Amino acid sequence: MPDEQAPSTPALDLFLSLLNGGQTPGEQLDIVRAFLRQRAAVEVALNGEVGAAAIFVSGGSDDSAANAPDLLMTAPIDTRHDSGRADLSAMAALFADLAQATARLSRAPRLAFLAFEEDAAGAQKSVRAIAVEHPELLKARAILTPSRDGTIERQGVRLLPIATAFKGRAIVELAATGARLNAGHTSTASAAYRLTRALLRLANQGLPLHASPQAKSMFKAMRRRFDAPAYLRALASGKLLAGMALDSLDADDPLAAPCAAALHNTAAPIALTLADPHAPGLIPDQGRALLDCRRLPEQTTSALLLELRACLDDDQLTLTARDELTAACETPPAPILDAIERALIGLSDDLCPLPHWFSAHAPDAAFLARAGAPLVGLPFVGDPNGDSAAQSLWTRALSALSEALPTALDSPSV
């Protein structure tokens, strides 16, 4: 429960009572529902049930729409009826610590907490509803969200990607029409052949390289923070040298895939279907493939489609983009990034925090980006649900952050 210096509101008391535990799963679920009812911004239908996305604000005025918070923190919650638990996650515990610590500062920064459904589909629906129907509730100077990126280990160093650049996403459908042939014949005119040839070209050739300023800054940061291989200098230099450096990389190098992803749009096949696949003795005359495409922040979907068209080299394929999600690339306030880095570096000699990593896009981040505030994807130092050593490291990371962030939020530059 909050001490005498901490803000004390019914919402905060309710929130902290949940974190303190001691309740049965049913009682926890009732508290979560009460918490969501009290601070609910919008309710959305999820899988036949009603889920909620809730905004909770602490510090200063309780009018969240009147004054944008300094920091908006997000975390998934689990209120599924069949789970028997209500988990607000470690991010909620960190928020509760910050809510109390900021009360002791000369300028008490405003904090906001966004809780959304834990599963990916629920997260997207909940955060989409907030972004579309109540965008004013996402206004903040910076947004701190859990990152989906894992730790990368190389030569005794563990890189912790602090995600400040998020790729955009689009599902691209490739549609092919070909001759309707007897299965006893083979022909390059069939839809199946046309789609197979296009996907093989995509796998073997890939999409063009883009040496963006954000990627260069990431590679420069890597060189400064650990004994980096020489190719990082080339990666940070320009398009020609970056391409040569990537070509020289060993496929087993754990940095190969992340470095390549930071320099390219990507397209991964996720479905391949043919019309009338069971028609006896006939090769179907129509087919389609779905590509999950991730694009760099400075790239447009139109530019991505042009790249795909050139790579697939088949004018008779139809390309259609849908389910587009926004890319985000705004540098967070330096005091916040510095505080996160200091907290993580102090945990272990082998940890290397690294900002400006191009994160695999999370559905909630896509809609948070619409608010216009810089996003910070907080890396998981260790698996919070893993062994005791990983759990201890994660707990110490959150404790260090709860001590470092309040002073950073007190900075006039935030």
C-alpha positions in Angstrom: 0.0 0.0 0.0 1.2 3.5 -0.6 3.2 5.3 2.2 2.2 8.7 3.5 4.2 10.5 0.8 2.7 8.6 -2.0 -0.5 9.7 -3.8 -3.5 7.9 -2.3 -6.5 7.6 -4.5 -9.2 4.9 -4.5 -7.9 3.7 -7.9 -4.3 3.5 -6.7 -5.3 1.7 -3.5 -7.3 -0.8 -5.5 -4.4 -1.3 -7.9 -1.8 -1.9 -5.1 -4.1 -4.2 -3.2 -4.1 -6.5 -6.2 -0.4 -6.5 -6.4 0.0 -7.2 -2.7 -1.6 -10.6 -3.3 -3.2 -12.8 -0.7 -6.4 -13.2 -2.6 -7.9 -16.3 -4.2 -7.9 -16.4 -8.0 -11.6 -15.6 -7.9 -11.1 -12.6 -5.7 -8.2 -11.4 -7.9 -10.4 -11.6 -10.9 -13.1 -9.5 -9.1 -10.6 -6.9 -8.2 -9.3 -6.7 -11.8 -12.9 -6.3 -13.0 -13.6 -3.6 -10.4 -10.3 -1.9 -11.4 -11.3 -1.9 -15.1 -14.8 -0.7 -14.4 -13.5 2.2 -12.3 -10.9 3.4 -14.8 -12.3 1.9 -18.1 -11.8 4.1 -21.2 -13.5 1.7 -23.6 -14.9 -1.8 -23.7 -14.5 -4.0 -26.7 -15.9 -7.4 -27.7 -13.3 -10.2 -27.6 -14.1 -13.7 -28.7 -17.6 -13.5 -27.6 -16.7 -12.0 -24.2 -16.4 -8.4 -23.1 -12.8 -7.4 -22.5 -11.6 -4.0 -21.4 -8.7 -1.6 -22.0 -8.1 0.5 -19.0 -6.3 3.7 -18.3 -5.1 4.3 -14.8 -3.4 7.7 -14.0 -1.5 8.6 -10.8 0.1 11.9 -9.7 -1.1 15.5 -10.0 -4.6 16.1 -11.3 -6.7 13.0 -11.9 -8.0 14.5 -15.1 -6.0 12.4 -17.7 -7.5 14.2 -20.7 -6.4 17.7 -19.4 -2.7 17.0 -18.9 -0.7 14.5 -20.9 1.3 12.2 -18.6 5.1 12.2 -18.8 5.2 8.4 -19.1 2.5 6.0 -20.3 3.3 2.4 -19.3 1.6 -0.6 -20.9 1.2 -4.3 -19.9 -1.0 -7.2 -20.9 -3.4 -8.6 -18.4 -5.0 -12.1 -18.2 -8.7 -12.0 -17.3 -9.8 -15.1 -19.2 -12.5 -17.0 -17.4 -10.8 -20.4 -17.8 -7.4 -19.3 -16.5 -8.3 -19.0 -12.8 -5.9 -16.1 -12.4 -5.6 -12.4 -13.0 -2.0 -11.4 -13.8 -1.1 -7.8 -14.2 2.5 -8.8 -14.9 5.8 -7.4 -13.7 5.3 -4.1 -15.7 2.3 -3.4 -13.4 4.5 -3.9 -10.3 7.1 -1.5 -11.8 4.4 1.0 -12.4 3.2 0.8 -8.8 6.8 1.4 -7.5 7.1 4.4 -9.8 3.8 5.8 -8.7 5.0 5.9 -5.1 8.6 7.0 -5.9 7.6 10.0 -8.1 5.6 11.5 -5.2 8.9 12.3 -3.5 10.3 14.4 -6.4 10.2 18.2 -6.6 8.2 17.9 -9.8 5.9 14.9 -9.5 5.7 13.5 -13.0 2.4 12.2 -14.2 2.2 8.4 -14.9 -0.4 6.5 -16.8 -1.0 2.8 -17.1 -2.7 1.0 -20.0 -3.8 -2.6 -19.5 -5.0 -4.7 -22.4 -5.9 -8.2 -23.1 -3.0 -10.6 -22.9 -3.4 -12.6 -26.2 -2.2 -10.9 -29.4 -5.6 -10.7 -31.0 -7.1 -9.2 -27.8 -4.2 -6.7 -27.5 -4.7 -5.5 -31.1 -8.4 -5.1 -30.6 -8.1 -3.4 -27.3 -5.4 -0.9 -28.2 -7.0 -0.3 -31.6 -10.2 0.7 -29.8 -8.3 3.2 -27.6 -6.3 4.6 -30.5 -9.3 5.1 -32.8 -12.1 6.0 -30.3 -10.1 7.7 -27.5 -6.8 8.9 -29.0 -6.5 11.7 -26.3 -5.9 9.0 -23.7 -2.7 7.9 -25.4 -1.1 11.4 -25.4 2.2 11.2 -23.4 5.7 12.4 -23.7 7.0 8.8 -23.9 5.5 5.3 -23.8 7.2 2.4 -22.1 5.9 -1.0 -23.3 7.2 -4.6 -22.9 9.4 -5.6 -25.9 8.9 -8.9 -27.8 12.6 -9.0 -28.7 14.8 -11.5 -26.8 18.4 -11.3 -25.7 21.1 -12.0 -28.3 24.3 -13.6 -27.0 27.6 -13.2 -28.8 31.1 -13.9 -27.5 30.1 -13.7 -23.8 28.1 -10.5 -24.3 24.3 -10.4 -24.0 22.8 -7.7 -26.2 19.5 -6.2 -24.7 17.6 -4.5 -27.5 15.8 -1.4 -26.1 13.3 -1.1 -28.9 12.9 2.5 -30.1 12.2 1.8 -33.7 9.4 -0.5 -34.7 8.9 -1.9 -38.2 5.6 -1.5 -40.0 3.6 -4.5 -41.1 1.4 -5.4 -44.0 -0.1 -8.7 -45.3 0.4 -8.9 -49.0 -1.6 -11.3 -51.2 0.0 -12.8 -54.3 -2.7 -14.0 -56.7 -1.9 -16.0 -59.8 -4.0 -17.3 -62.7 -2.7 -19.9 -65.0 -3.8 -22.6 -67.5 -6.2 -25.3 -66.3 -4.2 -28.3 -67.3 -4.4 -32.1 -67.1 -2.3 -33.4 -64.2 -0.4 -35.6 -66.7 1.1 -32.6 -68.2 3.6 -30.1 -66.8 3.7 -26.5 -67.8 5.3 -23.2 -66.6 1.9 -21.6 -67.4 0.2 -23.1 -64.3 -0.7 -21.0 -61.3 1.1 -23.4 -59.0 4.3 -23.1 -61.0 4.1 -19.3 -61.1 3.6 -18.9 -57.4 6.3 -21.5 -56.5 8.8 -19.7 -58.8 8.0 -16.3 -57.3 8.4 -17.6 -53.7 11.8 -19.2 -54.6 13.0 -16.0 -56.0 12.0 -14.2 -52.9 13.8 -16.7 -50.7 17.0 -16.7 -52.8 17.2 -13.0 -53.7 15.5 -11.1 -50.9 14.6 -7.4 -51.0 17.0 -4.5 -51.5 19.2 -3.0 -48.8 18.4 0.3 -47.1 21.1 1.9 -45.0 18.8 4.2 -42.9 20.1 6.7 -40.4 18.4 4.7 -37.6 20.2 1.5 -38.6 23.6 3.3 -38.8 23.1 4.7 -35.3 22.3 1.2 -34.0 25.5 -0.2 -35.5 27.6 2.7 -34.1 26.1 2.1 -30.7 27.0 -1.6 -30.9 30.6 -0.7 -31.7 30.8 1.6 -28.7 29.3 -0.8 -26.2 31.1 -4.1 -26.7 34.1 -5.6 -28.6 32.2 -5.6 -31.8 33.4 -7.3 -35.0 35.0 -5.2 -37.7 32.0 -5.5 -40.0 30.0 -3.2 -37.8 32.1 -0.3 -39.0 31.1 -1.2 -42.6 27.5 -1.6 -41.7 27.4 1.9 -40.2 29.2 3.4 -43.2 26.9 3.2 -46.2 24.9 1.1 -48.5 27.7 -0.4 -50.6 29.9 -1.3 -47.6 27.0 -2.5 -45.6 26.0 -4.9 -48.4 29.5 -6.3 -48.7 29.7 -6.7 -44.9 26.4 -8.6 -44.8 27.5 -10.9 -47.6 30.7 -11.8 -45.6 28.8 -12.8 -42.4 28.8 -16.3 -41.2 25.2 -17.6 -41.2 25.8 -18.9 -37.7 26.7 -15.5 -36.3 23.8 -14.5 -33.9 24.0 -10.9 -35.2 23.6 -11.9 -38.8 19.8 -12.0 -38.9 19.1 -8.9 -36.7 21.6 -6.9 -38.7 20.0 -8.0 -42.0 16.5 -7.2 -40.7 17.7 -3.7 -39.7 18.8 -3.0 -43.3 15.9 -4.6 -45.3 12.2 -4.8 -45.6 11.2 -8.5 -45.2 8.5 -10.7 -46.6 7.8 -14.2 -45.2 5.3 -16.6 -46.8 2.6 -17.7 -44.3 0.0 -19.4 -46.5 -0.2 -21.0 -50.0 -3.5 -22.2 -51.4 -4.8 -23.4 -54.8 -8.3 -23.3 -56.1 -10.0 -26.8 -56.3 -7.0 -28.6 -54.9 -8.9 -31.9 -54.9 -10.2 -31.8 -58.4 -9.2 -35.2 -59.9 -6.7 -35.1 -62.7 -6.6 -31.3 -63.0 -4.0 -28.7 -62.2 -5.9 -25.7 -60.6 -5.9 -22.5 -62.7 -5.9 -20.2 -59.7 -3.8 -19.8 -56.5 -2.7 -17.3 -53.9 0.0 -16.9 -51.4 0.1 -14.6 -48.3 3.2 -12.8 -47.3 3.7 -11.3 -43.8 5.8 -8.2 -44.7 7.7 -6.0 -42.2 8.9 -2.6 -43.6 11.4 -0.2 -42.2 10.0 3.0 -40.7 11.1 5.3 -43.5 9.6 2.9 -46.2 6.1 3.1 -47.5 3.8 0.2 -48.4 3.8 1.4 -52.0 7.6 1.2 -52.1 7.5 -2.3 -50.5 5.1 -3.5 -53.3 7.5 -2.1 -55.9 10.4 -4.0 -54.3 8.3 -7.2 -54.2 7.2 -6.8 -57.8 10.8 -6.4 -59.0 12.0 -9.4 -56.9 9.2 -11.8 -58.0 9.7 -10.9 -61.7 6.2 -11.9 -62.9 3.9 -9.2 -64.4 1.0 -11.6 -64.3 1.0 -11.8 -60.5 -1.5 -9.5 -58.7 -0.2 -8.0 -55.4 -2.6 -6.6 -52.9 -1.7 -5.2 -49.5 -4.0 -5.3 -46.5 -4.0 -5.2 -42.6 -1.4 -2.5 -42.6 0.1 -1.5 -39.2 2.0 1.8 -38.6 5.7 1.9 -38.3 7.3 4.0 -35.5 10.7 5.6 -35.2 10.8 8.5 -32.8 13.7 8.9 -30.4 12.6 8.9 -26.8 13.7 11.6 -24.4 17.4 11.1 -23.6 16.9 11.0 -19.8 14.6 8.1 -20.0 16.9 6.1 -22.3 19.9 6.9 -20.2 18.1 5.8 -17.0 17.1 2.4 -18.6 20.7 1.8 -19.9 22.3 2.7 -16.5 19.9 0.4 -14.7 20.5 -2.6 -17.0 24.3 -2.1 -17.3 24.6 -2.2 -13.5 23.0 -5.6 -13.2 25.8 -7.7 -14.8 29.1 -7.2 -16.6 28.0 -9.2 -19.6 24.8 -7.1 -20.3 24.9 -4.6 -23.1 21.8 -2.4 -23.5 21.3 -1.3 -27.1 18.8 1.4 -28.2 17.5 1.8 -31.7 16.9 -1.9 -32.4 14.3 -2.6 -35.2 11.8 -4.6 -33.2 9.5 -7.2 -34.7 6.3 -5.4 -34.7 3.9 -6.0 -31.9 0.2 -5.4 -32.6 -0.2 -3.1 -29.6 2.8 -1.0 -30.6 1.4 -0.3 -34.0 -1.6 1.5 -32.5 0.3 3.1 -29.7 2.5 4.7 -32.4 -0.6 6.6 -33.6 -0.5 8.7 -30.5 2.7 10.3 -31.8 4.7 9.7 -28.6 8.1 8.0 -28.8 7.9 4.3 -27.9 10.5 2.5 -25.7 10.3 -1.3 -25.8 11.7 -2.5 -22.5 13.7 -5.8 -23.0 13.2 -8.8 -20.9 16.6 -9.3 -19.1 15.7 -12.9 -18.3 12.6 -15.1 -18.7 10.3 -13.9 -15.9 8.7 -17.4 -16.0 12.0 -19.2 -16.2 14.5 -20.5 -13.7 15.3 -18.8 -10.4 18.4 -17.1 -11.7 16.5 -15.5 -14.6 13.7 -14.5 -12.3 16.1 -12.9 -9.9 17.8 -10.9 -12.7 14.5 -9.7 -13.9 13.4 -8.6 -10.5 16.6 -6.7 -9.9 16.2 -5.1 -13.3 12.8 -3.8 -12.4 14.0 -2.6 -9.0 16.9 -0.7 -10.6 14.5 0.9 -13.1 12.1 2.0 -10.3 15.0 3.8 -8.7 16.5 5.3 -11.9 13.4 6.4 -13.8 11.8 8.9 -11.3 14.8 11.2 -11.5 14.8 11.0 -15.3 11.1 11.9 -15.4 11.9 14.8 -13.1 14.2 16.2 -15.8 12.9 19.4 -17.6 13.8 17.8 -20.9 11.1 15.1 -20.6 
